Amino acid sequence: SRKMTPRLTVAFAMFVQDYDPERPTDLRQMTTGIGGWNAVEPPTVELTLAVGLWNAGGPGDVSCRPGVRRPGEDNQYLGEGDTTVRDPGEMIILPLRMTLTFDRPGTYWAICDFDGVPLVEVPFTVSTDAPPGR
């Protein structure tokens, strides 16, 4: 009999501001970008990429490599980690914290590979437009 290994599918992936790990499913502070970019003080923003995964396979360890793709550049990985999946049908929520300096306007992509397979790409748009409510 073939050994079951984890097989992850993405339920959701989004950027969340002020993420509280004590309340992992509270995703109300979702964000898709920022405005007001300027070259004199390029913004540095702390974001959490909340990734929800379903396990469509068996138990085991899964390696995860989060990263970012800046406008006009290739993927750049920010590290590597492992998570253990216990049950088929289990939902895993990974809060991946990133502190990014946005050195130019454009669309940045948060990326995440699981066991070498790129499963997550989430856009974050940085514009020179004034932020709303200013």
Secondary structure, DSSP 8 states (H G I E B T S, - for coil): -------EEEEEEEEESS--TTSTT--TTEE-EE----SSS--EEEEEEEEEEEE-S-SEEEEEEEEEE-TTS-EEE---EEEEE-STT-EEEEEEEEEEE--SSEEEEEEEEETTEEEEEEEEEE-SS--TT-
